[in-house]
Every structure is written in structure tokens, then in C-alpha cells.
Amino acid sequence: MMTHQATKQAMTALAEITAGFARRGWFPATSGNLSARVSAPGEPLLLVVSASGRDKEAMTAADFLLVDDSLRPVEPGALCPSAETVVHARIYEATGCGCVLHVHTIWNNLIAELCAPQGEIRLSDLEMLKGLDIWGEAAEIRIPVVENLFKLSALAEAVMERITDPRAPGALIRRHGLYAWGANPFEAKRHVEAFEFMFEYLVRWRSIGADRGPAGKNDREGRPYEPTETGQGSIVGG
């Protein structure tokens, strides 16, 4: 009974998130996927996950299904789980989170491409970091940029290997998209929104100040900005 109720609640919550993200254009051409864990920690994995190939603008709670720890549907039917469910499963394993969301946007693709040579993006001195529960003064987190791999099981392992900082609830896949997670659907949604705001800000800043980075804590007058040794300085937030 508890699992049935949790499943229905997860399906409803994910359908609402899907509708909101779709209105923002974050699920073009049926891309993207969503999931939520309904099993308790320590129990075999049970996930509510979006069905494959669905138009996200028209999705309802009926377009989600329950899968077990083999990533197969618990009940037979017409719905097939997203092919990327294996990536979600590895993220749950690595983080113990309760919800994983995956979106494809222009901004997360661009920032991943810009940061691909370094293999990560550093985020610091941005107010929107609070949306990730990062509150410390001069705090900095690093979001991994993982090379896209055709074989999803290999991509899942590559993502899992790069999840090393529990403060950073996200990973970028180059020329692909963003995975973000949280303790529950609401928190995961907030994390996606915070990431997308910061990614758009950084790409737009770079586009209007090609040889300048954002003013940092010691440079509020916008004087010429020197990149760091790793070349990441021009895309660090401020």
C-alpha cells in the first residue's frame, strides 16, 4: 500500500515538473527523462521513470512507469522505460538521492562545450549557488563535464566515476545535456533551475565580454580579467 501511494505521488510530481520544464523548452524533440525513487534506502531499487519517446509537452502521470532493480517494468504494458534509466540508476547508487532529472538545453550544451577541455565547470561568487544549498562565503563547486558515450551503460559508469563532491548535485554530458538530482522531486527541480540560470548567465557573459571575465570579489570595477592557469577564469561566475 505504501509503495502504491508513493508511486502515485511520484508520478504526479514528475508529471508536473515535466509540464513546467516543457514550457521552458527544456525537452526538445521528446528528449530528456525523469525518475524518482520510491523504495526506501537499503531496499532493492524501485523507480518511477518516464516512458521512452513521449512528447513531454503532452505527458501526464500515466506516461510514467515503475521499474525494479533490473530496470524492467514491474507490470507488463505498452510503456517502455527511458533508455537512459541505467544512468539514473547509477546516480542513485552513487548519491543516495531521491530524484534524478535530465534536460537538454542550448545553455547546458554550450557551457559543457566551453568547459570540455578542463573536464569541469567551476561555479563561484554567484547568488544562485544558494539554489544548490551552497551558502558559504566565497564557496566554489565544480561540476564534472563527461564525454558523451554511445553505449549508455558505459556513459552511466563514466558519470558515476565523476560524482565525487556531495555538494555538487549535477553532471554535464558534453553535446548532450544535464543530469541533476536531489533528495526529492522538488529539490531536484530547484537544482535544475539553479544550474540552468547559472549556465545561461555564464555563456551570455562570455558572449558580451570575450576577453573579460565577470568582476570578482576583488575586482568590482570590472578591470581586465586574467584567466586562471587552467583557462577557466573567463567562465567562473562572479
Secondary structure as UniProt FT lines:
FT   HELIX           2..23
FT   TURN            24..25
FT   HELIX           28..30
FT   STRAND          33..37
FT   TURN            41..42
FT   STRAND          47..51
FT   TURN            52..53
FT   HELIX           56..58
FT   HELIX           61..63
FT   STRAND          64..67
FT   TURN            69..70
FT   TURN            83..84
FT   HELIX           85..95
FT   STRAND          99..103
FT   HELIX           106..115
FT   TURN            116..119
FT   STRAND          120..124
FT   HELIX           127..132
FT   TURN            137..138
FT   STRAND          140..146
FT   HELIX           152..162
FT   TURN            166..167
FT   STRAND          170..173
FT   TURN            174..176
FT   STRAND          177..182
FT   HELIX           185..208
FT   TURN            210..211
FT   TURN            217..218
FT   TURN            220..221
FT   TURN            229..230
FT   HELIX           233..235
//
